[in-house]
Amino acid sequence: MHRSYTCGVRDTVDDHVEAWAAELPWLDPVKEAILTRMAMVVRHITHTRSGLILDEDLTLREYKTLVKLRQLGSPWETNPSALAELVGLTRGAMSQRLARLEGLGFVARRQEGADGRRVTVGLTDRGLETVERLMVEEERSELSALSGLSPDERQALADLLRKVTRSVDDHGPANE
């Protein structure tokens, strides 16, 4: 039988871990509890984001593209090739994504230079307002998910997760 580290409070993961530990004696129950809880948090955040952006007729990947433009700072623009690299897309895939975002009125492309071959893409006023509103709603939801933790516990969790992500980084990429 494995040791339970429930701090006096149980959740559905405890039942999951106990069931698997009974079936798989080699299973590390602490590892299983950690990774199952992390997966639940990721599913919750992804579900919340998806719900927020559905009203705007955006996909999660399109939203991430708008967020990346917002992250660049004022005037919230760059060239499509640089944006493709930041988001991890090919230029062709980024062109398709930008065409849709432009059609929705969230971004605008403009040609620059004497020959007009350089293109800049940036957030429109509508795009900026939308991405900031969605980010504020997302922030509220994410803070709510952490509401059971004190500020010190949040910092401790952030520090521990940093160690986990460093281990993941050391063992190879698995990002979008």
Beta strands, then each sheet from edge to edge (+ up, - down):
strand 1: 77-78
strand 2: 107-112
strand 3: 118-123
sheet 1: 1+ 3- 2+
end
